[in-house]
Amino acid sequence: MHYPFSQDKLKEIHRHALAEYPSECCGIIIGKEGNESEDILFPCTNIQDKLHAMDPQTYTRDARTAYNIEPRELMKILKETEK
């Protein structure tokens, strides 16, 4: 089976998922197809539990079944990848 990123990146994703379990893990992968060696992983903070605790009617699911990336963290990643 061919994945759009390297086995090393898959292992990093797997480690992140195990560390976050039973919550959903989340992150961003930046790269170009066919150039997996230059892919960059950005594991992100799942703030879904925080949002659910603050407003359970709007955020009905917790981090076990949903994810929401911390906005400042997301903006920092997006700015970094624009360079």
BELKA-V730233 format. One record per backbone hydrogen bond with DSSP energy under -1.0 kcal/mol. CO is the residue of the C=O (numbers start at 1). NH is the residue of the N-H. E is the energy in kcal/mol with one decimal. If there is no record, write none. Layout:
co=CO nh=NH e=E
co=CO nh=NH e=E
This chain:
co=6 nh=10 e=-2.1
co=7 nh=11 e=-2.3
co=8 nh=12 e=-2.0
co=9 nh=13 e=-2.5
co=10 nh=14 e=-2.5
co=11 nh=15 e=-2.5
co=12 nh=16 e=-2.2
co=13 nh=17 e=-2.5
co=14 nh=18 e=-2.5
co=15 nh=19 e=-2.3
co=16 nh=20 e=-1.7
co=17 nh=21 e=-1.5
co=20 nh=23 e=-2.3
co=26 nh=44 e=-2.9
co=28 nh=42 e=-2.6
co=30 nh=40 e=-2.8
co=32 nh=35 e=-2.1
co=35 nh=38 e=-1.8
co=36 nh=39 e=-1.6
co=40 nh=30 e=-2.7
co=42 nh=28 e=-1.9
co=45 nh=70 e=-1.4
co=47 nh=51 e=-2.4
co=48 nh=52 e=-2.8
co=49 nh=53 e=-2.4
co=50 nh=54 e=-1.9
co=51 nh=55 e=-2.4
co=55 nh=59 e=-2.9
co=62 nh=65 e=-1.7
co=63 nh=24 e=-3.9
co=68 nh=47 e=-2.9
co=70 nh=74 e=-2.3
co=71 nh=75 e=-2.6
co=72 nh=76 e=-2.2
co=73 nh=77 e=-2.1
co=74 nh=78 e=-2.6
co=75 nh=79 e=-2.5
co=76 nh=80 e=-2.3
co=77 nh=81 e=-2.3
